[in-house]
Amino acid sequence: MAKFIALVQLKGGSGRSTLATNIAGYFASKMPTGLIDADMPQGTSASWASLRQGQPDLFKDGLLVRTATTHAELIEAAKELDQQCKLVIIDTPPRTQEITRAALMIADLALVPIGASASELWACSDLIEVINEAKLSSPELDAQLVWTRIRAVTNTAKELTALAGKELGLPALKTKISYRVAYVEAIGRGLTVMQWHDKQAQEEITALTKEIIKRIKP
């Protein structure tokens, strides 16, 4: 049986697909891994996977990719990949609570990407309600914030982490994902930052995946 990680955020532009593709690509090199893109028709993760599959010399791991446009399709895709993978990443859409609820019911770990601003923090309130509802049926669900698009010259993320814990009641992973061109350049080429020439971005994803492994033990 697979472990499931859902990238959830009702606000658009939060970095869900960036995290989903980098996490999926990292683990696919180490174990049977699946990726479900439920953010259709935008399909950023699915488009990334298509570009990735066109580079067989770089990728020999056979990442399994599925798409879903409804919560029923998401559940069917999850059932299929559960039999073939050790880890499955779900990239959910913004604003669609029905699919988000389904993803949370499936997930062992929910990662909530959030930018380091008070406005993004406030926008999470509806999502927190959905997460809390899911925990009533799935009390083992582990939900964690992941700070994204952090600018190194500010201490905003450090300050907001404490505020998030107080206002949202949601803890944050230690690893913070910085605002780097590498993430945009890599995803547009079907790569992860592990195949890109930015050592700091590589260190961020490596640290993030180490935290994930400790939490879900795939």
Residue frames as qw, qx, qy, qz and C-alpha x, y, z in Angstrom:
[[0.000, 0.886, 0.463, 0.000, 0.00, 0.00, 0.00],
 [0.411, 0.484, 0.000, 0.773, 1.14, 3.50, -0.83],
 [0.233, -0.563, -0.370, 0.701, 1.55, 6.54, 1.35],
 [0.256, 0.739, 0.455, 0.425, -0.30, 9.60, 0.02],
 [0.280, -0.372, -0.144, 0.873, 0.81, 13.23, 0.16],
 [0.219, 0.794, 0.527, 0.208, -1.73, 15.90, -0.82],
 [0.263, -0.032, 0.000, 0.964, -0.67, 19.41, -1.79],
 [0.054, -0.734, -0.671, -0.091, -3.67, 21.50, -0.77],
 [0.147, -0.333, -0.140, 0.921, -4.39, 25.22, -0.91],
 [0.308, 0.721, 0.617, -0.070, -7.60, 26.97, -1.92],
 [0.065, 0.886, -0.102, -0.447, -5.65, 30.07, -2.98],
 [0.818, 0.536, 0.078, 0.196, -4.18, 30.08, -6.48],
 [0.407, 0.776, -0.295, 0.380, -0.51, 30.73, -7.13],
 [0.632, -0.714, 0.251, -0.166, 0.67, 29.22, -3.86],
 [0.099, 0.629, -0.770, -0.036, 3.28, 26.88, -5.31],
 [0.849, -0.079, 0.433, -0.291, 1.39, 23.59, -5.10],
 [0.893, 0.449, -0.015, 0.000, 2.52, 22.30, -8.49],
 [0.276, 0.757, -0.536, 0.251, 6.10, 23.41, -7.90],
 [0.427, -0.452, 0.706, -0.339, 6.23, 21.36, -4.73],
 [0.898, 0.126, 0.321, -0.273, 4.27, 18.45, -6.19],
 [0.787, 0.579, -0.208, 0.036, 6.58, 18.04, -9.19],
 [0.173, 0.690, -0.631, 0.310, 9.80, 18.42, -7.24],
 [0.584, -0.327, 0.641, -0.375, 8.68, 16.00, -4.52],
 [0.921, 0.257, 0.209, -0.207, 7.38, 13.47, -7.06],
 [0.652, 0.666, -0.350, 0.098, 10.51, 13.69, -9.18],
 [0.104, -0.642, 0.686, -0.326, 12.79, 13.32, -6.17],
 [0.662, -0.197, 0.645, -0.326, 11.07, 10.22, -4.82],
 [0.879, 0.417, 0.006, -0.233, 10.55, 8.63, -8.25],
 [0.460, 0.647, -0.596, 0.119, 14.33, 8.18, -8.46],
 [0.104, -0.402, 0.804, -0.426, 14.25, 6.17, -5.23],
 [0.314, 0.165, 0.885, -0.302, 10.98, 4.21, -5.13],
 [0.063, 0.446, 0.764, 0.462, 7.83, 3.49, -7.19],
 [0.000, -0.385, -0.314, 0.868, 6.03, 6.84, -7.16],
 [0.190, 0.612, 0.695, 0.325, 2.74, 8.15, -8.53],
 [0.035, -0.206, -0.080, 0.975, 1.53, 11.67, -9.28],
 [0.143, 0.650, 0.740, 0.099, -2.13, 12.64, -9.61],
 [0.061, -0.001, 0.081, 0.995, -2.82, 16.02, -11.19],
 [0.025, 0.629, 0.769, -0.110, -6.30, 17.00, -10.03],
 [0.003, 0.663, 0.072, -0.745, -5.80, 20.64, -11.04],
 [0.304, 0.221, 0.717, 0.587, -7.38, 20.25, -14.47],
 [0.835, 0.498, 0.119, 0.199, -7.65, 21.68, -17.07],
 [0.035, -0.932, 0.359, 0.043, -4.66, 23.81, -16.03],
 [0.992, 0.081, 0.010, 0.095, -2.67, 20.60, -15.58],
 [0.067, 0.880, -0.465, 0.068, 0.71, 22.06, -14.67],
 [0.544, -0.439, 0.714, -0.042, 1.94, 18.85, -13.07],
 [0.824, 0.313, 0.473, 0.002, 0.63, 16.72, -15.95],
 [0.519, 0.846, -0.113, 0.049, 2.32, 19.01, -18.50],
 [0.187, -0.764, 0.615, -0.060, 5.56, 18.79, -16.53],
 [0.720, -0.156, 0.675, -0.036, 5.28, 15.00, -16.49],
 [0.777, 0.584, 0.233, -0.005, 4.71, 14.93, -20.26],
 [0.288, 0.876, -0.377, 0.084, 7.89, 16.94, -20.84],
 [0.456, -0.568, 0.676, -0.115, 9.70, 14.67, -18.40],
 [0.838, 0.111, 0.533, -0.046, 8.62, 11.53, -20.23],
 [0.665, 0.746, -0.018, 0.036, 10.10, 12.99, -23.41],
 [0.129, 0.790, -0.571, 0.185, 13.56, 12.81, -21.85],
 [0.971, -0.178, -0.133, -0.088, 14.12, 9.06, -21.27],
 [0.663, 0.365, -0.419, 0.502, 17.90, 9.50, -21.01],
 [0.068, -0.481, 0.418, -0.768, 17.40, 11.61, -17.89],
 [0.599, -0.199, 0.428, -0.647, 14.51, 9.72, -16.32],
 [0.457, 0.143, -0.854, -0.203, 14.43, 5.94, -16.15],
 [0.132, -0.051, 0.792, -0.593, 12.27, 5.56, -13.06],
 [0.223, -0.341, -0.822, -0.397, 8.82, 5.29, -14.66],
 [0.163, 0.157, 0.456, -0.861, 6.89, 7.84, -12.61],
 [0.038, 0.468, 0.854, 0.223, 3.21, 6.94, -12.94],
 [0.088, 0.132, 0.086, -0.984, 1.00, 9.94, -13.73],
 [0.028, 0.553, 0.820, 0.146, -2.78, 10.21, -13.69],
 [0.097, -0.175, -0.013, -0.980, -5.20, 13.12, -13.99],
 [0.089, -0.513, -0.833, 0.188, -8.56, 13.71, -12.29],
 [0.062, -0.357, -0.211, -0.908, -11.27, 16.29, -12.88],
 [0.636, -0.522, -0.168, -0.544, -13.70, 15.17, -10.18],
 [0.427, -0.529, 0.635, -0.367, -13.42, 13.72, -6.70],
 [0.940, 0.065, 0.272, -0.195, -14.67, 10.37, -8.05],
 [0.761, 0.579, -0.238, 0.170, -11.89, 10.28, -10.66],
 [0.011, -0.720, 0.578, -0.384, -9.38, 11.20, -7.96],
 [0.721, -0.323, 0.521, -0.322, -10.49, 8.29, -5.80],
 [0.949, 0.297, 0.101, -0.041, -10.27, 5.88, -8.74],
 [0.519, 0.707, -0.393, 0.276, -6.78, 7.08, -9.66],
 [0.288, -0.635, 0.597, -0.396, -5.69, 6.75, -6.03],
 [0.893, -0.112, 0.372, -0.228, -7.00, 3.17, -5.85],
 [0.861, 0.489, -0.099, 0.102, -5.09, 2.25, -9.00],
 [0.339, 0.715, -0.468, 0.393, -1.78, 3.81, -7.91],
 [0.603, -0.567, 0.427, -0.363, -2.12, 2.41, -4.41],
 [0.974, 0.000, 0.226, -0.022, -1.46, -1.02, -5.88],
 [0.791, 0.499, -0.018, 0.354, 1.61, 0.04, -7.87],
 [0.248, 0.711, -0.261, 0.604, 3.44, 2.67, -5.84],
 [0.543, -0.278, -0.571, 0.549, 5.01, 3.22, -2.46],
 [0.106, -0.481, -0.240, 0.837, 4.28, 6.95, -2.56],
 [0.232, 0.623, 0.601, 0.444, 1.64, 9.01, -4.38],
 [0.126, -0.261, -0.136, 0.947, 1.60, 12.80, -4.66],
 [0.168, 0.710, 0.672, 0.128, -1.72, 14.59, -5.25],
 [0.147, -0.044, 0.071, 0.986, -1.71, 18.09, -6.77],
 [0.099, 0.648, 0.732, -0.188, -5.11, 19.59, -5.95],
 [0.197, 0.589, 0.338, 0.707, -6.84, 22.60, -7.55],
 [0.025, -0.046, -0.372, 0.927, -7.56, 25.94, -5.91],
 [0.425, 0.018, 0.042, -0.904, -11.08, 26.90, -4.93],
 [0.717, -0.052, -0.548, -0.427, -12.49, 23.37, -5.42],
 [0.414, -0.457, 0.611, -0.497, -13.25, 22.16, -1.93],
 [0.944, 0.029, 0.083, -0.319, -14.88, 18.91, -3.08],
 [0.820, 0.392, -0.362, 0.209, -11.65, 17.55, -4.61],
 [0.077, 0.599, -0.569, 0.558, -9.63, 18.97, -1.73],
 [0.705, -0.334, 0.378, -0.498, -11.83, 17.11, 0.76],
 [0.981, 0.160, -0.070, -0.087, -11.41, 13.88, -1.19],
 [0.576, 0.552, -0.470, 0.379, -7.62, 14.34, -1.30],
 [0.213, -0.554, 0.549, -0.588, -7.49, 14.98, 2.44],
 [0.880, -0.185, 0.217, -0.380, -9.51, 11.85, 3.16],
 [0.927, 0.301, -0.190, 0.118, -6.96, 9.83, 1.18],
 [0.355, 0.719, -0.426, 0.420, -3.82, 11.56, 2.42],
 [0.766, -0.338, -0.377, 0.395, -1.43, 10.50, 5.14],
 [0.386, -0.408, -0.066, 0.825, 0.26, 13.90, 4.94],
 [0.276, 0.868, 0.372, 0.178, -1.22, 17.20, 3.75],
 [0.472, -0.187, 0.030, 0.861, 1.22, 19.93, 2.80],
 [0.131, 0.905, 0.398, -0.074, -0.17, 23.46, 2.67],
 [0.527, 0.154, 0.099, 0.830, 2.10, 25.76, 0.64],
 [0.107, -0.929, -0.344, 0.081, 1.80, 29.35, 1.74],
 [0.448, 0.582, -0.077, 0.674, 3.65, 32.53, 0.83],
 [0.456, -0.298, -0.460, 0.701, 5.20, 34.65, 3.53],
 [0.091, -0.294, -0.090, -0.947, 2.55, 37.34, 3.76],
 [0.262, 0.132, 0.649, -0.702, -0.23, 38.14, 6.17],
 [0.614, 0.260, -0.128, -0.734, -2.78, 38.15, 3.33],
 [0.591, 0.177, -0.758, -0.212, -1.94, 34.55, 2.39],
 [0.095, 0.013, -0.859, 0.502, -2.16, 33.58, 6.04],
 [0.429, 0.203, 0.368, -0.799, -5.62, 35.08, 6.33],
 [0.629, 0.271, -0.418, -0.596, -6.70, 33.34, 3.10],
 [0.308, 0.164, -0.936, 0.050, -6.03, 29.97, 4.73],
 [0.397, -0.087, 0.574, -0.711, -8.94, 30.16, 7.15],
 [0.818, 0.181, -0.059, -0.543, -11.39, 28.35, 4.84],
 [0.659, 0.345, -0.668, -0.005, -8.85, 25.64, 4.11],
 [0.004, -0.272, 0.799, -0.536, -8.22, 25.07, 7.81],
 [0.671, 0.021, 0.333, -0.663, -11.94, 24.39, 8.24],
 [0.843, 0.304, -0.335, -0.292, -11.78, 21.77, 5.46],
 [0.414, 0.382, -0.776, 0.284, -8.69, 20.18, 7.06],
 [0.277, -0.194, 0.679, -0.652, -10.36, 20.06, 10.47],
 [0.814, 0.126, 0.067, -0.562, -13.43, 18.44, 8.94],
 [0.745, 0.361, -0.556, -0.075, -11.24, 15.80, 7.30],
 [0.146, 0.369, -0.795, 0.458, -9.54, 15.06, 10.61],
 [0.653, -0.144, 0.376, -0.642, -12.89, 14.12, 12.15],
 [0.951, 0.200, -0.012, -0.235, -12.98, 11.11, 9.80],
 [0.833, 0.316, -0.272, 0.364, -9.21, 10.69, 9.43],
 [0.479, -0.876, 0.054, 0.012, -7.71, 11.62, 12.81],
 [0.787, -0.269, 0.267, 0.486, -4.27, 10.36, 11.74],
 [0.502, 0.753, 0.179, 0.386, -4.03, 13.00, 8.99],
 [0.535, -0.465, -0.015, 0.705, -0.86, 15.03, 9.44],
 [0.336, 0.861, 0.269, 0.271, -1.20, 18.59, 8.08],
 [0.560, -0.449, 0.039, 0.695, 1.77, 20.93, 7.82],
 [0.274, 0.938, 0.002, -0.213, 2.37, 24.37, 6.38],
 [0.738, 0.015, 0.248, 0.627, 5.25, 24.79, 3.91],
 [0.009, 0.853, 0.002, -0.521, 6.49, 28.33, 3.52],
 [0.683, 0.348, 0.439, 0.469, 7.19, 29.12, -0.14],
 [0.341, 0.755, 0.170, 0.534, 8.62, 32.00, -2.19],
 [0.541, -0.764, -0.119, 0.332, 10.64, 33.19, 0.81],
 [0.417, 0.806, -0.169, 0.386, 12.97, 36.10, 0.19],
 [0.758, -0.096, -0.406, 0.501, 16.22, 35.73, 2.10],
 [0.215, 0.349, -0.199, 0.890, 16.48, 39.42, 2.99],
 [0.487, -0.479, 0.001, -0.730, 13.43, 39.33, 5.25],
 [0.017, -0.102, 0.899, -0.426, 12.48, 37.66, 8.52],
 [0.589, -0.067, -0.094, -0.800, 8.81, 37.57, 7.54],
 [0.740, -0.032, -0.636, -0.215, 8.54, 33.78, 7.43],
 [0.378, 0.008, -0.749, 0.544, 10.01, 33.39, 10.91],
 [0.223, 0.002, 0.352, -0.909, 7.56, 35.92, 12.29],
 [0.660, 0.022, -0.246, -0.710, 4.60, 34.45, 10.44],
 [0.538, 0.025, -0.842, 0.020, 5.36, 30.87, 11.49],
 [0.083, -0.125, -0.721, 0.677, 4.60, 31.81, 15.08],
 [0.415, 0.165, 0.095, -0.890, 1.50, 33.70, 13.96],
 [0.603, 0.081, -0.628, -0.484, 0.32, 30.78, 11.84],
 [0.378, -0.075, -0.886, 0.258, 0.59, 28.39, 14.76],
 [0.075, 0.209, 0.552, -0.804, -1.42, 30.76, 16.91],
 [0.464, 0.286, 0.008, -0.838, -4.14, 31.78, 14.42],
 [0.676, 0.233, -0.517, -0.470, -4.43, 28.68, 12.24],
 [0.780, -0.337, 0.463, -0.253, -3.45, 26.02, 14.72],
 [0.927, 0.368, -0.004, 0.067, -1.31, 24.44, 12.01],
 [0.597, -0.589, 0.348, 0.419, 2.40, 23.66, 12.45],
 [0.529, 0.795, -0.247, -0.165, 4.99, 24.35, 9.76],
 [0.934, 0.082, -0.020, 0.348, 7.82, 22.22, 8.45],
 [0.479, -0.665, 0.139, 0.556, 11.29, 23.58, 9.18],
 [0.460, 0.042, 0.524, 0.716, 12.29, 23.67, 5.53],
 [0.268, 0.771, 0.209, -0.538, 11.38, 26.87, 3.70],
 [0.637, 0.375, 0.492, 0.460, 11.30, 27.12, -0.07],
 [0.192, -0.532, 0.049, 0.823, 12.91, 30.32, -1.31],
 [0.523, 0.790, 0.143, -0.288, 11.94, 32.55, -4.19],
 [0.397, -0.433, 0.637, 0.498, 14.28, 31.20, -6.89],
 [0.523, 0.517, -0.350, -0.581, 14.24, 31.32, -10.68],
 [0.024, 0.274, -0.956, -0.106, 15.45, 27.70, -10.62],
 [0.396, 0.263, 0.805, -0.354, 11.98, 26.42, -9.69],
 [0.545, 0.654, 0.120, -0.511, 10.37, 28.19, -12.65],
 [0.299, 0.614, -0.639, -0.353, 13.11, 27.19, -15.09],
 [0.142, -0.183, 0.972, -0.032, 13.09, 23.54, -14.03],
 [0.493, 0.361, 0.699, -0.372, 9.34, 22.94, -14.12],
 [0.512, 0.693, -0.054, -0.505, 9.09, 24.52, -17.58],
 [0.341, 0.552, -0.723, -0.237, 11.54, 21.92, -18.89],
 [0.913, -0.104, -0.320, -0.231, 10.07, 18.85, -17.25],
 [0.540, 0.268, -0.622, 0.500, 12.88, 18.82, -14.69],
 [0.573, -0.766, -0.270, 0.107, 13.18, 19.16, -10.95],
 [0.029, -0.945, 0.309, -0.102, 15.71, 21.45, -9.37],
 [0.769, -0.398, 0.474, 0.164, 17.78, 18.34, -8.69],
 [0.725, 0.313, 0.414, 0.453, 18.58, 18.44, -12.44],
 [0.210, 0.927, 0.114, 0.289, 19.16, 22.20, -12.41],
 [0.613, 0.250, -0.302, 0.686, 22.24, 24.25, -11.60],
 [0.277, -0.682, 0.154, -0.659, 21.12, 25.83, -8.34],
 [0.456, 0.065, -0.814, 0.355, 22.68, 24.07, -5.35],
 [0.179, -0.049, 0.511, -0.839, 20.66, 26.05, -2.84],
 [0.716, 0.033, -0.134, -0.685, 17.38, 24.98, -4.47],
 [0.707, 0.112, -0.697, -0.040, 18.64, 21.39, -4.47],
 [0.203, 0.096, -0.749, 0.623, 19.45, 21.67, -0.77],
 [0.456, -0.045, 0.249, -0.853, 15.95, 22.99, -0.06],
 [0.813, 0.057, -0.329, -0.476, 14.22, 20.08, -1.82],
 [0.581, 0.149, -0.765, 0.235, 16.57, 17.55, -0.23],
 [0.027, -0.095, 0.639, -0.763, 15.81, 18.97, 3.22],
 [0.621, -0.003, 0.037, -0.783, 12.07, 19.01, 2.49],
 [0.801, 0.081, -0.527, -0.272, 12.04, 15.39, 1.37],
 [0.371, 0.144, -0.793, 0.462, 13.99, 14.33, 4.45],
 [0.311, -0.049, 0.463, -0.829, 11.31, 15.92, 6.61],
 [0.751, 0.078, -0.230, -0.614, 8.63, 14.14, 4.59],
 [0.645, 0.150, -0.748, 0.036, 10.34, 10.77, 5.02],
 [0.091, 0.105, -0.746, 0.652, 10.45, 11.23, 8.78],
 [0.476, 0.036, 0.282, -0.832, 6.73, 11.98, 8.87],
 [0.826, 0.186, -0.080, -0.526, 5.37, 9.24, 6.62],
 [0.426, -0.390, 0.815, 0.048, 8.11, 6.55, 6.51],
 [0.764, 0.404, -0.182, -0.469, 7.27, 5.27, 3.00]]
